[in-house]
């Protein structure tokens, strides 16, 4: 069999078969999505959508639901407090650790880095019960600050890998030049 040209591309029999398989797998993949979309309109599905999309929004705006009934400002305050605390702590801890792993030499450096990355392999769900037990013993179960520790601990492995890879891209000559100019390790 020979190849034929269509729109400047050479189509071999293998390429045609590959394209047919791609289309078939695409249809196979989209069938459950189509059925899910179709089933969502059965029965009261469309009525529920119109009620949620139109009546709920007008009710929330008319009655002030999002600001009064749901304690919106307390939830926003908690979210901002936890997010800012997590961000600051993760950046401080991880940037110092990533600099050490990237630019310093010390015993067992690779072993410690791999042990840090092993944290990405452990599902976060497996820590829920130990975290709760620790928070209960510390007496901070109903305190938003109690969420900061688990969030920071769960964020360290991935953040460490990302920031260390970024610091690996920085030339050691730049660090040596900064040391010659009088910078300390902390200032670098």
N, C-alpha and C positions, 0 to 999 in steps of 0.2 A: 504494500500500500504506500502511496505517496502522500506527501503533505500538500495542502492547498493553502492559498493565501486569501485572507479576508481582512480588509482594513490595514494592510501592511504587515500583518502578523502571520507567521507560518503556523498552520494548524496541522499537527500530526495526529494520527489516530489515538495515541496515548493522551494528548492534550484534550481531545474531544471527549474521551471517556472520563477524564478528570473533571471537566466542566459539567458533564451530565451528573456525575456523583456529587459535585458541590451543590447543584440545584436540587437534587433529590434529598440530600442531607439538610439543606435549608428548609425545604418543605416539611421534612420530618421534624425538624426543630420547631418550626412555627406552628405546627398543628396543635400542640397543647396550648399555646398562647391563644390561638384562634378559638379553641373550645372554651377556655377560661373566659375570654371576652364575650363569647356567645352566651354562656351560662349566666354571666352577670346580669343579663337583661331579662332572664326568665322570672316569672312571678312578680314579686314586688321590687325586683332589682332596680328597674328604671325609676320607679317611684321613690325608692330610697335615695338614689343618686340626686334626683331633682330636689328632694327635701334637704339633703345634706348640703348641696351646692348653693341653693338659693335661700331657703327658709332659715337655715342655721346661721348664715352670714348676716342676714337682716336682723335676726333675733339678737345676735351677739352685738351688733352695732346699736340697735334700738334699746336694748336693755342694759348695755354696758357690761356684758358678761365677762369679757376678757379682763376688765380692769377691776371690777368690784367682787363678783361672785368667786372668781378663781384665784384671788390674791395674786394677781399678775406681778405686782411690784416686788413681793416677797420672793417669788420664783425667779424673777429676773435678777434680783440681788444675789440670791444663792448661786445662780448659774455664773454670774460674772465673778463672784468671789472665788468659786471653785476653779473656774477656768484660768483666771489670772494667777492664782496660787500654783496650780499645776504647771502652767507655762513657765513661771519664774523658777520654780524649783527644778524642773526638768532641765531647763537651759543651763542653770548653774552647775548642777551635778554632772550632766552629760558632757557639757563642753570641757570641763576640767578633766573628766575621765577620758574623753576622746583625744584630747591633746596629749595626755600621758601615754595612751596606747599608740598614738600615731608618731609622736616625735621624741619620746624618751625611751631609753633602754633600761630595763630592770629585770630581775629574775622572775621567771614564770609569766612573762608578759603575754605570750601567745595563749598559754593555758587559761589565764584569767579572762582574756578577751573571749575565748571560746566558751568559757563558763557563763559569761555575760550573755552571749548570743543564744545559748541554750534556752534562755528564758523565752525566746520567740517560739520555741517548739512546744511549750507547755500551754495548753488552752487556758484562757483567763477564767473560764467557768470553774475550773478545778480549784481556784483560790477563794471562791465566794464564802464557803463555810469557815476556813481558817481566818479570813479577813474579818468576818462577822464576830467570831469568837474573840479575836484580839480587840476589836473595837468595843465589844461588850465588856471585856475585862478592864479596859481603859475608861469606860463610862462615857464614850463619845458616840453612841449609836445614833442619837437624834440630833447630832451636831453636824452642820455641813462640812466642818473641817475634818471630820472623820472620813470623808470621801477622798481627801487630798492624798493621803498616804498610799492607798491602793492604786489610785490613778497614776501617781508618780512611779510607783514600783512597776506597774504594768507597761509604762511608756519607756522605761530606760533601755531595754534591749534594742528595740527598733531605732530609737533616737540615737543610741550609741553607734550603731552601725552606719547610719546616715551621716552623722557629723564626723565620725572618724574617717569615712571615705572622702568627705570634703576636705578634711585637714591633711589627708595624704596627698592631695593635689597641690598643697602649698609647698614651694621649694624650700629645702633646708637652708639654702643660701640666704634666703630672706631672714630666717631666724638667726643665722650666724651674723648677718649684717646688723640686726637689731641688738644682739649681744655686744658687738663691737661698739655700737653707738651708745651703750650704757644701759640698755633695758635689762630688767631682772626677769626671771622666769615668770613671775606673776604678771608683769606688765606685758610680756609677749603674748 
